């Protein structure tokens, strides 16, 4: 009788543990820039920020504000989906770790994945007037050693490159999937942006996923580059933002039992699901790519989520108060900064492959592209919000055979794939 009673109590304890809610925060693309690396303001730094979308000069204050908010929310774990630093500078890694370690003091582990900016980066510099001065970057081994303490002894397995499995909460496995190709940066002027998982990495990730499922774990993925296309044709137009062989790899992960992957890289707030019609090994029918926008790019988002069984309730919040700005001043400033910074980026995109427009042609389309990207960064975009001027320009592009592909790409961005991007409950 006593043994039966103990067995019932143990089963009850297991049931409680399995059904307990887990609070998860996700942030991405911190691009931390330590103030010490801005030795003197001048033309070199000005040129950098004018052609960029990131609030680089304010990144340290933004990350500090973010950490304050996370401490208040007190999740069980914080996931960071890559690009911890501006360009892999050792000083920037140390600065962002100092901020994130404040979470550890509240018993909150932080799990990270390396982004394309973070390791062995040839653009690792300080700014001194009109000069860019090279400063130390980090190797992959140094990256691992630097961030290991943030994980608070939650790592249960190490894989190829910087892949690992962590169990921050009992019953939850997070697999960090290292798709950044920093090992090919030697001799380059800028780092490799494209993401790729090697055959060895894929095999290891699949096996770890199966192992987790065998032991009754919920298995999530954490990666910098996108696992899925977030709009039709993304892999063709912006191949550097979706991993190579994404169709095959996402299918393998799904069949192994991974149904949710957290990504970043594109600086957009977007969630997509790839439905698998040949469901032979699982009652689930799709895999989600939950892409989180950059916390240093308007609208400066982060996610707070509640995991309860196979239900994931997602809430989007934004960094609102930043040191150096009066109340209510930061968000309009951030939007204006993005609008200005995207002008040169939009023109550069249109003049490059696959569009190859002239500078004059590209300049006429910049306002439409800017409006489109800002809506995409915000998430839950709909063509109802497209301005009359933008709509007329889009119609004109559609009527010309030479520019119709551009129109189709812009329409694809506005026709946001389900589910909702910011606040949604997913069942996986």
C-alpha positions in Angstrom: 0.0 0.0 0.0 2.8 2.4 0.9 4.6 1.7 -2.4 1.4 2.3 -4.3 0.9 5.6 -2.5 4.5 6.7 -3.3 4.0 5.8 -7.0 0.9 7.9 -7.2 2.7 10.8 -5.5 5.7 10.5 -8.0 3.3 10.4 -10.9 1.6 13.5 -9.6 5.0 15.3 -9.3 6.0 14.4 -12.8 2.6 15.6 -14.1 3.0 18.9 -12.4 6.6 19.4 -13.7 5.5 18.6 -17.2 2.5 21.0 -17.1 4.3 23.9 -15.4 4.5 27.0 -17.4 7.9 28.2 -18.6 8.6 31.9 -19.3 11.0 32.5 -22.2 12.4 35.8 -23.5 13.8 36.1 -27.0 16.0 39.0 -28.2 18.1 39.3 -31.3 20.7 41.3 -33.1 22.0 43.4 -30.2 24.9 44.7 -32.2 26.5 46.0 -29.0 28.9 48.9 -29.6 31.1 49.8 -26.6 31.5 53.6 -26.2 35.3 53.0 -25.8 35.6 52.1 -29.5 34.3 55.6 -30.5 37.7 57.2 -29.7 36.8 60.4 -31.6 33.8 61.3 -33.6 34.6 62.0 -37.2 34.1 61.1 -40.8 34.8 57.4 -40.4 32.0 56.9 -37.8 29.7 59.2 -39.6 30.1 57.3 -42.9 29.4 54.1 -41.1 26.1 55.1 -39.4 24.8 57.0 -42.4 24.6 53.8 -44.4 23.3 51.7 -41.6 19.9 50.9 -40.0 21.3 50.2 -36.5 21.2 52.7 -33.6 24.9 51.9 -33.1 25.8 55.0 -31.0 22.9 54.2 -28.6 23.3 50.5 -28.5 24.9 50.3 -25.1 22.1 52.3 -23.5 19.4 50.3 -25.4 20.8 47.0 -24.2 21.0 48.3 -20.7 17.3 49.3 -20.9 16.5 45.9 -22.4 18.2 44.1 -19.5 16.3 46.3 -17.0 13.0 45.2 -18.6 14.0 41.6 -18.7 14.9 41.7 -15.0 11.5 43.1 -14.3 9.8 40.4 -16.4 12.0 37.7 -14.9 11.7 34.9 -17.5 13.1 31.4 -16.8 15.6 31.8 -19.6 16.6 34.4 -22.2 17.5 33.3 -25.8 19.6 35.6 -28.0 19.5 34.7 -31.7 22.9 36.1 -32.7 24.8 39.2 -33.7 25.8 40.1 -30.2 28.2 42.7 -31.4 28.8 45.4 -34.0 31.5 43.4 -35.8 32.9 40.8 -33.4 35.2 43.3 -31.4 36.5 41.7 -28.2 35.6 44.9 -26.3 32.0 44.7 -27.6 31.7 41.1 -26.5 32.9 42.0 -23.0 30.5 44.9 -22.9 27.4 43.0 -23.9 28.4 40.1 -21.6 28.7 42.5 -18.7 25.1 43.7 -19.3 23.7 40.2 -19.8 25.4 38.8 -16.7 23.1 41.1 -14.7 20.4 38.5 -15.6 22.5 35.7 -14.1 22.5 37.5 -10.8 18.7 37.0 -10.8 19.2 33.3 -11.6 18.2 33.8 -15.3 20.4 31.8 -17.7 21.2 33.3 -21.1 21.6 31.1 -24.2 23.3 32.6 -27.2 24.2 31.6 -30.8 26.9 33.3 -32.8 25.8 35.6 -35.7 27.6 36.4 -38.9 29.1 39.6 -37.2 30.4 37.9 -34.1 33.5 35.8 -34.8 36.7 36.2 -36.8 35.4 39.5 -38.3 37.8 41.5 -40.5 35.7 44.6 -39.9 36.5 44.7 -36.2 37.5 48.3 -35.7 37.5 51.4 -33.5 36.6 54.8 -34.9 39.2 57.6 -34.4 38.3 60.8 -36.3 38.7 60.0 -40.0 40.4 56.6 -39.4 39.1 53.1 -38.7 41.6 51.4 -36.4 41.7 47.6 -36.3 41.0 46.1 -32.9 41.0 42.5 -31.7 38.2 40.2 -32.7 37.5 36.7 -31.3 38.0 33.2 -32.5 35.2 30.6 -32.2 36.9 29.0 -29.2 37.2 32.4 -27.5 33.5 33.1 -28.2 32.6 29.8 -26.5 34.7 30.6 -23.5 33.4 34.1 -23.2 29.7 33.2 -23.2 29.9 29.9 -21.3 29.3 31.5 -17.9 26.1 33.2 -19.1 24.6 29.7 -19.6 24.9 28.9 -15.9 25.8 25.2 -16.3 22.8 24.4 -18.4 24.7 22.9 -21.4 24.2 19.1 -21.6 25.9 18.4 -24.9 28.4 20.0 -27.3 28.4 19.5 -31.1 30.3 20.6 -34.2 31.5 24.2 -34.4 29.5 26.2 -31.8 26.5 23.9 -31.7 25.3 22.8 -28.3 22.2 21.5 -26.4 21.1 23.3 -23.2 18.4 22.4 -20.7 17.7 25.7 -18.9 14.4 24.4 -17.5 13.7 20.8 -16.7 12.0 19.3 -19.8 13.0 21.9 -22.2 16.0 21.4 -24.6 17.3 24.3 -26.7 19.6 23.4 -29.5 21.9 26.2 -30.6 22.5 25.6 -34.4 25.6 27.4 -35.6 25.0 28.3 -39.3 27.4 31.3 -39.4 30.4 30.7 -41.7 33.1 32.7 -39.8 35.7 30.0 -40.6 35.8 31.5 -44.2 36.4 35.1 -43.2 40.2 35.0 -43.4 41.5 37.2 -46.2 38.1 38.9 -46.7 37.3 42.6 -46.4 33.9 41.8 -44.7 32.5 38.6 -43.1 30.4 36.0 -44.8 26.8 36.9 -44.4 25.2 33.7 -45.7 24.2 30.9 -43.3 24.9 27.2 -43.9 24.7 24.1 -41.7 27.3 21.4 -42.6 26.2 17.8 -43.1 27.9 17.0 -39.9 26.0 19.7 -38.0 22.7 18.7 -39.5 23.2 15.0 -38.6 24.2 16.0 -35.0 21.2 18.4 -34.6 18.8 15.8 -35.9 20.2 13.1 -33.6 20.1 15.4 -30.6 16.5 16.3 -31.4 15.5 12.7 -31.6 17.3 12.0 -28.3 15.4 14.8 -26.6 12.1 13.5 -27.9 13.0 10.0 -26.8 13.4 11.4 -23.3 10.2 13.3 -23.3 11.7 16.8 -23.8 10.3 19.7 -25.7 13.0 20.6 -28.2 13.4 24.2 -29.6 16.0 25.4 -32.1 18.0 28.6 -31.9 19.8 29.9 -35.0 20.8 33.3 -36.4 20.0 33.0 -40.1 16.4 32.1 -41.2 15.3 28.5 -41.4 12.4 29.3 -43.6 11.4 31.9 -46.2 9.5 34.7 -44.5 8.1 36.0 -47.8 7.8 34.4 -51.2 11.1 34.5 -53.1 13.3 35.6 -50.1 15.8 32.9 -50.8 16.3 34.1 -54.3 16.3 37.9 -53.7 18.1 37.8 -50.3 19.9 34.4 -50.2 22.1 35.5 -47.4 19.1 35.6 -45.0 17.9 32.0 -45.4 20.2 29.1 -44.8 21.3 27.0 -47.7 19.1 23.9 -48.4 16.5 25.3 -46.1 13.7 23.1 -47.6 15.5 19.9 -46.9 16.9 20.9 -43.5 13.6 22.2 -42.2 11.9 18.9 -43.2 14.6 16.9 -41.5 14.2 18.9 -38.3 10.5 18.6 -38.4 10.6 14.8 -38.9 13.0 14.5 -36.0 10.6 16.4 -33.7 11.7 20.0 -33.7 8.6 22.2 -34.4 9.8 25.7 -33.3 13.0 27.5 -34.2 14.0 31.1 -33.1 16.0 33.2 -35.6 17.0 36.8 -36.3 19.4 38.3 -38.9 16.8 40.1 -41.1 15.9 42.6 -38.3 12.2 41.9 -39.0 9.5 40.9 -36.6 8.0 37.9 -38.4 6.6 34.4 -37.8 6.0 31.8 -40.5 5.0 28.2 -40.6 6.0 25.6 -43.1 3.3 23.0 -43.3 4.5 19.5 -44.0 1.9 17.6 -46.0 3.6 14.2 -45.8 3.0 13.7 -42.1 4.2 10.1 -41.4 6.2 10.4 -38.2 4.4 13.0 -36.1 0.9 14.2 -35.2 2.2 17.7 -35.8 2.0 19.2 -39.3 4.4 22.1 -39.4 7.5 23.8 -38.2 7.6 27.5 -37.1 10.4 30.0 -37.7 10.0 32.8 -35.1 12.1 35.6 -36.4 12.7 38.4 -33.9 13.7 41.9 -35.0 16.9 43.7 -33.9 16.6 45.4 -30.5 18.8 48.3 -31.9 16.6 48.8 -35.0 13.2 50.4 -35.0 10.8 49.3 -33.5 13.4 47.8 -31.1 11.3 44.7 -30.2 11.8 41.7 -28.0 9.5 38.7 -27.2 8.1 37.4 -23.9 6.6 33.9 -24.2 4.8 31.4 -22.0 5.3 27.7 -22.8 2.6 25.5 -21.5 2.7 21.9 -22.8 2.5 22.2 -26.6 1.2 25.8 -26.5 3.4 28.9 -26.9 1.8 32.2 -26.1 3.9 35.0 -27.6 3.8 38.7 -26.7 5.9 41.4 -28.3 7.3 44.3 -26.3 9.6 47.2 -27.3 12.4 49.1 -25.7 10.7 52.4 -24.8 12.9 54.3 -22.3 16.6 54.8 -23.2 19.2 56.9 -21.2 19.8 60.2 -23.0 16.2 60.6 -24.3 13.3 62.3 -22.6 10.1 60.3 -22.1 8.4 59.6 -25.4 11.4 60.8 -27.4 13.2 57.6 -28.2 10.7 55.7 -30.5 10.1 58.6 -32.9 13.9 59.1 -33.1 14.5 55.4 -33.8 11.9 55.5 -36.6 13.4 58.6 -38.2 16.9 57.0 -37.9 15.7 53.9 -39.7 14.0 55.8 -42.4 17.2 57.8 -43.1 19.5 54.8 -42.9 17.4 52.7 -45.1 17.6 55.1 -48.0 21.2 54.2 -48.9 20.6 50.5 -48.1 17.5 50.4 -50.3 19.3 52.0 -53.2 22.2 49.6 -52.8 19.8 46.6 -52.9 18.1 47.8 -56.0 21.4 48.5 -57.8 22.7 45.0 -57.0 21.7 41.5 -58.0 19.2 40.5 -59.2 17.6 43.9 -60.0 20.7 45.8 -61.4 18.9 49.2 -61.7 20.8 52.3 -62.5 21.3 54.8 -59.6 18.7 57.1 -61.0 16.1 54.3 -61.4 16.9 53.0 -57.9 16.5 56.5 -56.4 12.9 56.8 -57.6 11.9 53.5 -55.9 13.6 54.2 -52.5 10.5 55.7 -50.8 8.4 52.7 -51.7 11.1 50.2 -50.6 11.7 52.2 -47.4 8.0 52.1 -46.5 7.8 48.4 -47.2 10.8 47.4 -45.1 9.7 49.6 -42.1 6.4 47.8 -42.2 8.1 44.5 -42.4 10.4 45.3 -39.5 7.3 46.2 -37.4 5.5 43.0 -38.3 1.8 42.3 -39.1 2.1 44.3 -42.3 -0.8 44.7 -44.6 -1.3 46.5 -47.8 -4.1 48.5 -46.2 -1.3 50.5 -44.6 0.6 51.2 -47.8 0.4 54.9 -48.7 -1.5 56.1 -51.7 1.8 57.3 -53.3 3.4 53.9 -52.6 0.4 52.1 -54.1 0.5 54.1 -57.3 4.2 53.5 -57.6 3.6 49.7 -57.1 0.9 49.7 -59.8 3.3 51.4 -62.2 6.1 48.8 -61.5 3.6 46.0 -62.1 2.7 47.3 -65.6 6.3 47.3 -66.9 7.7 43.9 -67.7 11.2 45.0 -66.7 10.2 46.0 -63.2 7.3 43.5 -62.6 9.6 41.2 -60.6 10.4 44.1 -58.2 6.7 44.7 -57.8 6.1 41.1 -57.1 8.8 41.0 -54.5 7.4 44.1 -52.8 3.8 42.7 -52.9 5.1 39.5 -51.3 6.5 41.5 -48.4 3.2 43.2 -47.8 1.2 40.0 -48.0 2.4 38.8 -44.7 2.3 35.0 -44.2 0.3 33.6 -41.3 0.4 33.4 -38.4 0.5 36.8 -36.8 3.9 38.3 -36.1 3.7 40.0 -32.8 1.1 38.7 -30.4 -0.1 35.2 -31.1 -0.6 31.8 -29.5 0.9 28.8 -31.4 0.1 25.2 -30.9 2.9 22.9 -32.0 
